[in-house]
Every structure is written in structure tokens, then in C-alpha cells.
Amino acid sequence: MTHPIKQNVNLVEILAGLTTAVVWIDKNENIGFINLAGAELLQLSAQRVIGMNWRYILPRLLDDIHACGTGRLTIHEYTIRLPDAQKIHVTCTISYYEMDGDDGWLIEL
């Protein structure tokens, strides 16, 4: 007989450890979380962007976030202009996601 292992896992810790770039935006459209992979991809300091309006880093997603609503939306070939003026093209998935009891959207790049 096997017994399942029970662990208390903090979802923020899981997101922080992913190699996929992840940004969480709250319902007020402020950045509430960005993992290391996201900060590296976007060439930003995670500590500096927390609390800022998300348009600072992903300016063209407004219509897509509203279209997503409480579902999920994937955009292929989403263009991001980095601070060094370089452009990159990524696949971007937007999902309605609750974090620490707050509604918002999880953006995977």
C-alpha cells in the first residue's frame, strides 16, 4: 500500500521556479508578480516593476486581456520591444488566474 506524499506548496514558489517567463497582473492592471525568467526575458528588474502598470512592459495586450475575460487566449508571434530597442517575437498565453485571493491574469511568454 502506498501513501500519497502531502506537501504544502506555495503556488508563487512554483511560478517563481519555472523556466517559462510568467507575469501576473491584478484586476487593477498592475504587475503583482514576475518570475526570474520573465525579468530576464524582458530585461527588467523584478523588484522595480512590481506594482507598476503592466502596459510599461507589455503595451499592446489591452484588447487581448479584455478578450480573454475569465478564459484563456494564446497569441502567436506577439512582438515585444525590449529596453535595448531589440524586438523579439514570442508566443503569449493569457489566462484568468487568482493569486492570493485576488483576481487577475497570468501571462506566459
DRENTORKOL-3810 file (N, C-alpha, C; in nm, 4 decimals):
REM DRENTORKOL-3810
@n.u->0.0845; n.v->-0.1175; n.w->0.0000; ca.u->0.0000; ca.v->0.0000; ca.w->0.0000; c.u->0.0890; c.v->0.1238; c.w->0.0000
@n.u->0.0619; n.v->0.2129; n.w->-0.0924; ca.u->0.1389; ca.v->0.3372; ca.w->-0.0979; c.u->0.0570; c.v->0.4500; c.w->-0.0393
@n.u->0.1281; n.v->0.5459; n.w->0.0168; ca.u->0.0630; ca.v->0.6628; ca.w->0.0747; c.u->0.1059; c.v->0.7863; c.w->-0.0033
@n.u->0.0090; n.v->0.8681; n.w->-0.0433; ca.u->0.0473; ca.v->0.9890; ca.w->-0.1171; c.u->0.1278; c.v->1.0830; c.w->-0.0267
@n.u->0.2233; n.v->1.1494; n.w->-0.0847; ca.u->0.3021; ca.v->1.2480; ca.w->-0.0113; c.u->0.2224; c.v->1.3768; c.w->-0.0070
@n.u->0.2064; n.v->1.4296; n.w->0.1114; ca.u->0.1332; ca.v->1.5555; ca.w->0.1269; c.u->0.2342; c.v->1.6660; c.w->0.1533
@n.u->0.2243; n.v->1.7706; n.w->0.0763; ca.u->0.3114; ca.v->1.8851; ca.w->0.0936; c.u->0.2295; c.v->2.0113; c.w->0.0810
@n.u->0.2655; n.v->2.1093; n.w->0.1582; ca.u->0.2062; ca.v->2.2409; ca.w->0.1418; c.u->0.2925; c.v->2.3151; c.w->0.0412
@n.u->0.2381; n.v->2.3365; n.w->-0.0769; ca.u->0.3142; ca.v->2.4007; ca.w->-0.1827; c.u->0.2557; c.v->2.5389; c.w->-0.2081
@n.u->0.3406; n.v->2.6380; n.w->-0.2026; ca.u->0.3011; ca.v->2.7747; ca.w->-0.2308; c.u->0.3047; c.v->2.7936; c.w->-0.3821
@n.u->0.1933; n.v->2.8333; n.w->-0.4411; ca.u->0.1866; ca.v->2.8486; ca.w->-0.5865; c.u->0.2839; c.v->2.9538; c.w->-0.6373
@n.u->0.3088; n.v->3.0575; n.w->-0.5598; ca.u->0.4048; ca.v->3.1598; ca.w->-0.6003; c.u->0.5443; c.v->3.0988; c.w->-0.6121
@n.u->0.5785; n.v->3.0076; n.w->-0.5210; ca.u->0.7084; ca.v->2.9418; ca.w->-0.5280; c.u->0.7198; c.v->2.8570; c.w->-0.6548
@n.u->0.6118; n.v->2.7928; n.w->-0.6934; ca.u->0.6126; ca.v->2.7124; ca.w->-0.8161; c.u->0.6327; c.v->2.8030; c.w->-0.9364
@n.u->0.5559; n.v->2.9121; n.w->-0.9445; ca.u->0.5694; ca.v->3.0047; ca.w->-1.0570; c.u->0.7089; c.v->3.0669; c.w->-1.0612
@n.u->0.7635; n.v->3.0970; n.w->-0.9455; ca.u->0.8964; ca.v->3.1582; ca.w->-0.9394; c.u->1.0033; c.v->3.0649; c.w->-0.9939
@n.u->0.9849; n.v->2.9349; n.w->-0.9776; ca.u->1.0844; ca.v->2.8388; ca.w->-1.0203; c.u->1.0738; c.v->2.7945; c.w->-1.1655
@n.u->0.9712; n.v->2.8379; n.w->-1.2361; ca.u->0.9545; ca.v->2.7972; ca.w->-1.3762; c.u->1.0585; c.v->2.8620; c.w->-1.4662
@n.u->1.0966; n.v->2.7908; n.w->-1.5719; ca.u->1.1858; ca.v->2.8490; ca.w->-1.6718; c.u->1.1067; c.v->2.9230; c.w->-1.7795
@n.u->0.9752; n.v->2.9104; n.w->-1.7768; ca.u->0.8872; ca.v->2.9876; ca.w->-1.8642; c.u->0.8678; c.v->3.1249; c.w->-1.8018
@n.u->0.8737; n.v->3.2292; n.w->-1.8827; ca.u->0.8520; ca.v->3.3650; ca.w->-1.8326; c.u->0.7061; c.v->3.3810; c.w->-1.7920
@n.u->0.6834; n.v->3.4273; n.w->-1.6684; ca.u->0.5487; ca.v->3.4414; ca.w->-1.6153; c.u->0.5329; c.v->3.5792; c.w->-1.5513
@n.u->0.4237; n.v->3.6460; n.w->-1.5868; ca.u->0.3882; ca.v->3.7746; ca.w->-1.5264; c.u->0.2434; c.v->3.7638; c.w->-1.4818
@n.u->0.2134; n.v->3.8081; n.w->-1.3573; ca.u->0.0741; ca.v->3.8113; ca.w->-1.3109; c.u->0.0338; c.v->3.9559; c.w->-1.2938
@n.u->-0.0832; n.v->3.9882; n.w->-1.3505; ca.u->-0.1371; ca.v->4.1236; ca.w->-1.3471; c.u->-0.2670; c.v->4.1211; c.w->-1.2677
@n.u->-0.2811; n.v->4.2115; n.w->-1.1707; ca.u->-0.4026; ca.v->4.2128; ca.w->-1.0888; c.u->-0.5175; c.v->4.2826; c.w->-1.1625
@n.u->-0.6354; n.v->4.2809; n.w->-1.1008; ca.u->-0.7537; ca.v->4.3373; ca.w->-1.1662; c.u->-0.7431; c.v->4.4879; c.w->-1.1863
@n.u->-0.6500; n.v->4.5531; n.w->-1.1148; ca.u->-0.6257; ca.v->4.6962; ca.w->-1.1341; c.u->-0.5197; c.v->4.7218; c.w->-1.2419
@n.u->-0.4787; n.v->4.6139; n.w->-1.3090; ca.u->-0.3832; ca.v->4.6164; ca.w->-1.4196; c.u->-0.2417; c.v->4.6527; c.w->-1.3758
@n.u->-0.2087; n.v->4.6186; n.w->-1.2512; ca.u->-0.0731; ca.v->4.6387; ca.w->-1.2011; c.u->0.0000; c.v->4.5052; c.w->-1.1939
@n.u->0.1299; n.v->4.5089; n.w->-1.2125; ca.u->0.2107; ca.v->4.3882; ca.w->-1.2073; c.u->0.2219; c.v->4.3449; c.w->-1.0615
@n.u->0.1726; n.v->4.2255; n.w->-1.0318; ca.u->0.1772; ca.v->4.1731; ca.w->-0.8964; c.u->0.2852; c.v->4.0692; c.w->-0.8776
@n.u->0.3348; n.v->4.0140; n.w->-0.9898; ca.u->0.4374; ca.v->3.9103; ca.w->-0.9819; c.u->0.5054; c.v->3.8978; c.w->-1.1179
@n.u->0.6355; n.v->3.8765; n.w->-1.1150; ca.u->0.7116; ca.v->3.8409; ca.w->-1.2339; c.u->0.8217; c.v->3.7471; c.w->-1.1864
@n.u->0.8372; n.v->3.6352; n.w->-1.2549; ca.u->0.9412; ca.v->3.5418; ca.w->-1.2120; c.u->1.0753; c.v->3.5806; c.w->-1.2746
@n.u->1.1803; n.v->3.5119; n.w->-1.2326; ca.u->1.3146; ca.v->3.5427; ca.w->-1.2808; c.u->1.3235; c.v->3.5276; c.w->-1.4326
@n.u->1.2616; n.v->3.4230; n.w->-1.4870; ca.u->1.2646; ca.v->3.4027; ca.w->-1.6321; c.u->1.1983; c.v->3.5193; c.w->-1.7046
@n.u->1.0891; n.v->3.5713; n.w->-1.6499; ca.u->1.0207; ca.v->3.6859; ca.w->-1.7096; c.u->1.1052; c.v->3.8115; c.w->-1.7039
@n.u->1.1680; n.v->3.8346; n.w->-1.5891; ca.u->1.2539; ca.v->3.9523; ca.w->-1.5740; c.u->1.3721; c.v->3.9455; c.w->-1.6699
@n.u->1.4297; n.v->3.8271; n.w->-1.6841; ca.u->1.5437; ca.v->3.8114; ca.w->-1.7754; c.u->1.5011; c.v->3.8301; c.w->-1.9207
@n.u->1.3896; n.v->3.7686; n.w->-1.9604; ca.u->1.3424; ca.v->3.7811; ca.w->-2.0979; c.u->1.3132; c.v->3.9271; c.w->-2.1331
@n.u->1.2482; n.v->3.9978; n.w->-2.0410; ca.u->1.2071; ca.v->4.1360; ca.w->-2.0663; c.u->1.3148; c.v->4.2381; c.w->-2.0300
@n.u->1.4285; n.v->4.1888; n.w->-1.9812; ca.u->1.5417; ca.v->4.2732; ca.w->-1.9431; c.u->1.5009; c.v->4.3783; c.w->-1.8400
@n.u->1.4363; n.v->4.3308; n.w->-1.7328; ca.u->1.3852; ca.v->4.4194; ca.w->-1.6280; c.u->1.4278; c.v->4.3709; c.w->-1.4906
@n.u->1.4228; n.v->4.4594; n.w->-1.3948; ca.u->1.4411; ca.v->4.4227; ca.w->-1.2548; c.u->1.3037; c.v->4.3892; c.w->-1.1979
@n.u->1.2870; n.v->4.2676; n.w->-1.1486; ca.u->1.1575; ca.v->4.2257; ca.w->-1.0943; c.u->1.1137; c.v->4.3177; c.w->-0.9808
@n.u->1.2051; n.v->4.3569; n.w->-0.8944; ca.u->1.1712; ca.v->4.4422; ca.w->-0.7806; c.u->1.1200; c.v->4.5791; c.w->-0.8259
@n.u->1.1705; n.v->4.6282; n.w->-0.9363; ca.u->1.1301; ca.v->4.7623; ca.w->-0.9822; c.u->0.9947; c.v->4.7646; c.w->-1.0505
@n.u->0.9545; n.v->4.6552; n.w->-1.1139; ca.u->0.8287; ca.v->4.6581; ca.w->-1.1895; c.u->0.7075; c.v->4.6152; c.w->-1.1073
@n.u->0.7280; n.v->4.5508; n.w->-0.9920; ca.u->0.6129; ca.v->4.5111; ca.w->-0.9098; c.u->0.5359; c.v->4.6367; c.w->-0.8683
@n.u->0.4066; n.v->4.6350; n.w->-0.8929; ca.u->0.3203; ca.v->4.7482; ca.w->-0.8592; c.u->0.3020; c.v->4.8469; c.w->-0.9736
@n.u->0.3847; n.v->4.8363; n.w->-1.0765; ca.u->0.3707; ca.v->4.9257; ca.w->-1.1917; c.u->0.2573; c.v->4.8770; c.w->-1.2817
@n.u->0.2032; n.v->4.9681; n.w->-1.3609; ca.u->0.1026; ca.v->4.9309; ca.w->-1.4586; c.u->0.1663; c.v->4.8391; c.w->-1.5617
@n.u->0.0988; n.v->4.7323; n.w->-1.5979; ca.u->0.1543; ca.v->4.6316; ca.w->-1.6872; c.u->0.1875; c.v->4.6855; c.w->-1.8254
@n.u->0.1238; n.v->4.7949; n.w->-1.8667; ca.u->0.1498; ca.v->4.8493; ca.w->-2.0008; c.u->0.2942; c.v->4.8947; c.w->-2.0160
@n.u->0.3602; n.v->4.9136; n.w->-1.9036; ca.u->0.5015; ca.v->4.9509; ca.w->-1.9063; c.u->0.5849; c.v->4.8426; c.w->-1.9759
@n.u->0.5497; n.v->4.7156; n.w->-1.9550; ca.u->0.6300; ca.v->4.6087; ca.w->-2.0144; c.u->0.5630; c.v->4.5404; c.w->-2.1328
@n.u->0.4307; n.v->4.5403; n.w->-2.1377; ca.u->0.3578; ca.v->4.4734; ca.w->-2.2466; c.u->0.2476; c.v->4.5671; c.w->-2.2980
@n.u->0.2875; n.v->4.6731; n.w->-2.3687; ca.u->0.1926; ca.v->4.7806; ca.w->-2.4001; c.u->0.0776; c.v->4.7456; c.w->-2.4929
@n.u->0.0859; n.v->4.6392; n.w->-2.5703; ca.u->-0.0172; ca.v->4.6143; ca.w->-2.6708; c.u->-0.1165; c.v->4.5052; c.w->-2.6328
@n.u->-0.1201; n.v->4.4628; n.w->-2.5091; ca.u->-0.2064; ca.v->4.3496; ca.w->-2.4728; c.u->-0.3451; c.v->4.3878; c.w->-2.4212
@n.u->-0.3798; n.v->4.5144; n.w->-2.4143; ca.u->-0.5062; ca.v->4.5562; ca.w->-2.3534; c.u->-0.6267; c.v->4.4860; c.w->-2.4152
@n.u->-0.6415; n.v->4.4920; n.w->-2.5465; ca.u->-0.7564; ca.v->4.4281; ca.w->-2.6119; c.u->-0.7566; c.v->4.2778; c.w->-2.5892
@n.u->-0.6368; n.v->4.2180; n.w->-2.5887; ca.u->-0.6274; ca.v->4.0734; ca.w->-2.5702; c.u->-0.6656; c.v->4.0322; c.w->-2.4286
@n.u->-0.6256; n.v->4.1105; n.w->-2.3296; ca.u->-0.6638; ca.v->4.0802; ca.w->-2.1907; c.u->-0.8147; c.v->4.0916; c.w->-2.1751
@n.u->-0.8731; n.v->4.1946; n.w->-2.2326; ca.u->-1.0189; ca.v->4.2090; ca.w->-2.2245; c.u->-1.0895; c.v->4.0978; c.w->-2.3012
@n.u->-1.0340; n.v->4.0544; n.w->-2.4123; ca.u->-1.0930; ca.v->3.9446; ca.w->-2.4899; c.u->-1.0837; c.v->3.8128; c.w->-2.4130
@n.u->-0.9797; n.v->3.7983; n.w->-2.3336; ca.u->-0.9589; ca.v->3.6757; ca.w->-2.2555; c.u->-1.0668; c.v->3.6593; c.w->-2.1498
@n.u->-1.1042; n.v->3.7698; n.w->-2.0848; ca.u->-1.2046; ca.v->3.7631; ca.w->-1.9783; c.u->-1.1631; c.v->3.6652; c.w->-1.8708
@n.u->-1.2459; n.v->3.5656; n.w->-1.8433; ca.u->-1.2133; ca.v->3.4650; ca.w->-1.7417; c.u->-1.1706; c.v->3.3336; c.w->-1.8059
@n.u->-1.1275; n.v->3.3401; n.w->-1.9302; ca.u->-1.0841; ca.v->3.2206; ca.w->-2.0015; c.u->-0.9350; c.v->3.2209; c.w->-2.0267
@n.u->-0.8985; n.v->3.1718; n.w->-2.1443; ca.u->-0.7574; ca.v->3.1619; ca.w->-2.1849; c.u->-0.7465; c.v->3.2002; c.w->-2.3315
@n.u->-0.6389; n.v->3.2712; n.w->-2.3643; ca.u->-0.6159; ca.v->3.3167; ca.w->-2.5005; c.u->-0.4674; c.v->3.3036; c.w->-2.5318
@n.u->-0.4339; n.v->3.2478; n.w->-2.6476; ca.u->-0.2944; ca.v->3.2366; ca.w->-2.6903; c.u->-0.2736; c.v->3.3200; c.w->-2.8150
@n.u->-0.1661; n.v->3.3982; n.w->-2.8134; ca.u->-0.1294; ca.v->3.4841; ca.w->-2.9254; c.u->0.0070; c.v->3.4376; c.w->-2.9748
@n.u->0.0150; n.v->3.4007; n.w->-3.1008; ca.u->0.1427; ca.v->3.3609; ca.w->-3.1595; c.u->0.2067; c.v->3.4829; c.w->-3.2247
@n.u->0.3370; n.v->3.4870; n.w->-3.2224; ca.u->0.4135; ca.v->3.5961; ca.w->-3.2837; c.u->0.3814; c.v->3.7320; c.w->-3.2212
@n.u->0.3644; n.v->3.7357; n.w->-3.0890; ca.u->0.3472; ca.v->3.8620; ca.w->-3.0185; c.u->0.4835; c.v->3.9308; c.w->-3.0144
@n.u->0.4885; n.v->4.0555; n.w->-3.0546; ca.u->0.6146; ca.v->4.1296; ca.w->-3.0615; c.u->0.6338; c.v->4.2125; c.w->-2.9353
@n.u->0.7510; n.v->4.2000; n.w->-2.8765; ca.u->0.7884; ca.v->4.2772; ca.w->-2.7579; c.u->0.9109; c.v->4.3602; c.w->-2.7935
@n.u->0.9070; n.v->4.4886; n.w->-2.7605; ca.u->1.0243; ca.v->4.5746; ca.w->-2.7775; c.u->1.0943; c.v->4.5815; c.w->-2.6421
@n.u->1.2186; n.v->4.5382; n.w->-2.6403; ca.u->1.2971; ca.v->4.5342; ca.w->-2.5178; c.u->1.3605; c.v->4.6703; c.w->-2.4896
@n.u->1.4060; n.v->4.6919; n.w->-2.3658; ca.u->1.4679; ca.v->4.8209; ca.w->-2.3315; c.u->1.5847; c.v->4.8592; c.w->-2.4220
@n.u->1.6554; n.v->4.7612; n.w->-2.4773; ca.u->1.7682; ca.v->4.7926; ca.w->-2.5658; c.u->1.7218; c.v->4.8155; c.w->-2.7105
@n.u->1.5912; n.v->4.8303; n.w->-2.7315; ca.u->1.5270; ca.v->4.8580; ca.w->-2.8611; c.u->1.5197; c.v->4.7354; c.w->-2.9513
@n.u->1.5710; n.v->4.6224; n.w->-2.9082; ca.u->1.5591; ca.v->4.4984; ca.w->-2.9850; c.u->1.4143; c.v->4.4500; c.w->-2.9777
@n.u->1.3671; n.v->4.3887; n.w->-3.0863; ca.u->1.2335; ca.v->4.3293; ca.w->-3.0874; c.u->1.2473; c.v->4.1778; c.w->-3.0848
@n.u->1.1609; n.v->4.1145; n.w->-3.0050; ca.u->1.1552; ca.v->3.9689; ca.w->-3.0050; c.u->1.0106; c.v->3.9273; c.w->-3.0304
@n.u->0.9953; n.v->3.8076; n.w->-3.0837; ca.u->0.8622; ca.v->3.7532; ca.w->-3.1114; c.u->0.8443; c.v->3.6296; c.w->-3.0242
@n.u->0.7350; n.v->3.6260; n.w->-2.9503; ca.u->0.7086; ca.v->3.5160; ca.w->-2.8582; c.u->0.5646; c.v->3.4688; c.w->-2.8739
@n.u->0.5384; n.v->3.3512; n.w->-2.8221; ca.u->0.4008; ca.v->3.3056; ca.w->-2.8053; c.u->0.3586; c.v->3.3498; c.w->-2.6666
@n.u->0.2427; n.v->3.4104; n.w->-2.6576; ca.u->0.1937; ca.v->3.4677; ca.w->-2.5326; c.u->0.0591; c.v->3.4034; c.w->-2.4995
@n.u->0.0487; n.v->3.3457; n.w->-2.3804; ca.u->-0.0782; ca.v->3.2883; ca.w->-2.3352; c.u->-0.1270; c.v->3.3685; c.w->-2.2147
@n.u->-0.2496; n.v->3.4152; n.w->-2.2230; ca.u->-0.3125; ca.v->3.4924; ca.w->-2.1161; c.u->-0.4215; c.v->3.4054; c.w->-2.0556
@n.u->-0.4189; n.v->3.3899; n.w->-1.9234; ca.u->-0.5191; ca.v->3.3087; ca.w->-1.8538; c.u->-0.5711; c.v->3.3854; c.w->-1.7336
@n.u->-0.7021; n.v->3.3783; n.w->-1.7135; ca.u->-0.7592; ca.v->3.4333; ca.w->-1.5914; c.u->-0.7049; c.v->3.3495; c.w->-1.4766
@n.u->-0.6560; n.v->3.4148; n.w->-1.3700; ca.u->-0.5867; ca.v->3.3417; ca.w->-1.2637; c.u->-0.6013; c.v->3.4155; c.w->-1.1314
@n.u->-0.6377; n.v->3.3441; n.w->-1.0286; ca.u->-0.6487; ca.v->3.4011; ca.w->-0.8943; c.u->-0.5191; c.v->3.3736; c.w->-0.8179
@n.u->-0.4610; n.v->3.4785; n.w->-0.7602; ca.u->-0.3393; ca.v->3.4631; ca.w->-0.6823; c.u->-0.3593; c.v->3.5293; c.w->-0.5464
@n.u->-0.3393; n.v->3.4525; n.w->-0.4422; ca.u->-0.3548; ca.v->3.5017; ca.w->-0.3047; c.u->-0.4907; c.v->3.5681; c.w->-0.2831
@n.u->-0.5945; n.v->3.5123; n.w->-0.3437; ca.u->-0.7297; ca.v->3.5624; ca.w->-0.3247; c.u->-0.7670; c.v->3.6801; c.w->-0.4133
@n.u->-0.6750; n.v->3.7258; n.w->-0.4981; ca.u->-0.7030; ca.v->3.8383; ca.w->-0.5881; c.u->-0.7196; c.v->3.7887; c.w->-0.7311
@n.u->-0.8146; n.v->3.8477; n.w->-0.8023; ca.u->-0.8362; ca.v->3.8142; ca.w->-0.9425; c.u->-0.7336; c.v->3.8859; c.w->-1.0288
@n.u->-0.6994; n.v->3.8234; n.w->-1.1399; ca.u->-0.6063; ca.v->3.8853; ca.w->-1.2330; c.u->-0.5812; c.v->3.7928; c.w->-1.3510
@n.u->-0.4722; n.v->3.8177; n.w->-1.4223; ca.u->-0.4380; ca.v->3.7399; ca.w->-1.5391; c.u->-0.2929; c.v->3.6964; c.w->-1.5312
@n.u->-0.2706; n.v->3.5722; n.w->-1.5671; ca.u->-0.1366; ca.v->3.5176; ca.w->-1.5735; c.u->-0.0929; c.v->3.5205; c.w->-1.7193
@n.u->0.0220; n.v->3.5797; n.w->-1.7448; ca.u->0.0736; ca.v->3.5901; ca.w->-1.8809; c.u->0.1991; c.v->3.5049; c.w->-1.8893
@n.u->0.1971; n.v->3.4093; n.w->-1.9799; ca.u->0.3125; ca.v->3.3207; ca.w->-2.0021; c.u->0.3741; c.v->3.3584; c.w->-2.1367
@n.u->0.5042; n.v->3.3756; n.w->-2.1357; ca.u->0.5759; ca.v->3.4123; ca.w->-2.2578; c.u->0.6775; c.v->3.3060; c.w->-2.2900
END
